[in-house]
Amino acid sequence: MSPFIYLASQSPRRQELLKQIGVRYEMLLPAANEDTESIEIPHSNESAHTYVERVTKAKCQVALKRWKENELPWAPILCADTTVSLPGHSEGEILGKPTNAEDAARILSMLSGKVHEVITGVAVISKPEEPPLFALQVSEVKFAALTNEQINTYIASGEPFGKAGAYGIQGLASAFICSIKGSYSGIMGLPLYETAQLLARAQFHCI
């Protein structure tokens, strides 16, 4: 059994969560010339659940290729993807990372006063020649009704950028959240129960 795993994610929140359950990891990061953004472009009429599964597994393919090209010793590879969704909303099926302040305001206005889904896919490549083990975790988050001043102040903090749904539950936006149903760590970007289960199936035990 490997004493560590590879984490194919640049998210500091996922790094923190792995440390929380005692997982030793090494980063498997993209090269400077590697196109990682194109993977996350939604397909036409794609559901949020299908999107997250497709993107997570695509990240696995890219990470495995990265491992091979760098001729690294083998260890399980963990990939994840998170998106926010307002199911049934014509413009809110997939709410990814905001492109600018205006986009962040649009997304936060859509979430204001509503219940939305936070969908996180996590995958572990246990062996290079086998398909990844995969789990999908869905949580529900209820936002309070937000004023324009609250939205603008939050955007000015810089926190919405780089985060699906234009917010992070572990930051300032926690003041907007009335309730959650599901996995707090999943909403952060890595559902720890599902992650531990997948790692155990890959013969890597957290505790």
N, C-alpha and C positions, 0 to 999 in steps of 0.2 A: 504494500500500500504506500502511495506517495505521501510524504509528510506535509505537502502543501497542494494547493490548487492554483490554476491560473484564473485571474479575473480579467475578462475582456470587456472592461467598462471603465470609463474615466470618471464616473460619478463618485464624488467623495462620500455621499450618503451610503452607497452600497459598500464602500470600504469600511465605513463605521459599523454598519450592520454585521458584516462578516466578523469583524473584531469582537462584536458583542457576543457572538456564539462561539468564540474561540477558534475560528478558522484561520489558519495561516495561509496567506496567498501571496502570489507574485503577479505583477501587472503584465498583461499581454496587450500592449497598446499599439494603435495603428502607426504606420510610418507617416512621415510628413506628406508624402505624395499619395496617400491612400484616400480614396473617396468613400467616406462613411455616411455622409448625409443622404446620398441618393437612395440608400436602403430604406430610409424612413419616409419616403414620399408615398402617400396613400394611393392605392389604385382606385379607379372609378367605381363608385357604388360599393366599396369595400366596407364591411361591418367592422366595428372597433375590435371585437373579439378576434375576428379573422386577421385583421391587420396586425395585432400584437403577436399572434402566433407566427405569422409569416415573417415579421421583422426579427423576432427573437431567433428563429431558426436560420434566417439569412445571416444574422450576426455570427451564429455558430460556424457556418461555412467559411466566412471571412476569417474568423479567429483560427480555425483549423489550418487554413492556408497560411496564415501568419506564423503559426507554430512551426509548420513544415519548412517555410522559407528561412526561418531563423535557426533551424536545426537544434532545437531545444530538447532537453530531456522530457520524457512524457510525464504529465500530471493531468488530472481532470480539468476541463475548461468550463468555466461558468459564464453564461451570457444572460442578459435580461433586457426587457424593454417595458416601458410604462406609458400608457396614454390615459387621457381623461375623456369621458363621453357623456353627452346628454342624449340618451337613446330616444329616437323618435323626433329629434329636433333636426330640421332640414339642414342647418349649418353646424350642428354640434355633435355629429356622430363620432368624429375624431378631432379632439382638441389637443394638438401637439404643443410644441414649444413656440412661444410668441416670437415673431420676426422683428418686432419693434414695439415701441411704447403704445402706438395706436392699436396694434394687434392685441397687445396685452389687455388694454382697456376693453376691447371688444369681447375677448374671452371672459374676463372677470364680470362684465355686465351680463353675459349670458348665464353665468353660474350663480349670480346674485339671487338669493331667495329660493333656490331650487336644490333638489337632490340630484347629484350626478354620480356616475360610476368612475372608479379608478381601477384600471385593468392592468395587471402586471403579469407578464410571461417570464418564466425563468427556465433555463435549459442547462443541462450538464452533459458534456461529451465525456463519457466514461472510458471509451476506447476509440482510437482514431478511425477504426474501420466500421464502427457501429453508429447508427443514427442517434441523435441526442435524446436524452430523457427530458421530458417537458411537462410543465405544470402551468396552469392558468389560474390566477387568483383575482377575484372581483370583489371590490368593496364599494359601499355606498357612503357618500359624504353629503351632509346637508349644510349649505351655506346660509348665513343670515342675509337679509336684504342689505345691500351695500349702497352707501351714498357715493356720489361722484367724487366727493372730497376724500373718502376712504380709499377709493380705487386709485385716484391720482397720487395720494400720499404713499400708498403701497408700491406703485410703479416707480416712484421717485427713489425708493429704497434700493432699487435694483434687483430685488429678490425674485421677481417673476421670471427673469430671463434664464434660459437654459432648463426650464422646468415645464413638463407637460401640464397643460391646464393653467399655466401662468401663475402657479403658486406652489409653495412648499409647506406641508403640514407641520413640519418641525420648526418653522420660523415665525415671522410676524403674522402670517395668515392664520395661525392657530386661533387668533382672536375672532376670526370670521366664522369658525366652524361650530355649528350647533350640536351636531352629533355625527358619529360614524358607526357603520355596521360592517364588520369584516376585520381586516388585518391592518393595524397601524403601520407595521413595517412594510406591508405590501403597498400602502399608500405612499410611503417614503421611497419605494422603488425596488424593494427586495423582500418578498414575504418569507420570513425566517422559518416558519414551520415547513412550508413546501420546499424551501431550499435545503433544509436539513434532511428531509425525506429523500430528495433526489440524490444528495451527496451520499447518503447511506446506501442507496441502491447502486451507486458507483463505487462502493466499498471504501468511502471516506467518511469517517464518523467524527462529528463535531465534538460531542461530549460522551 
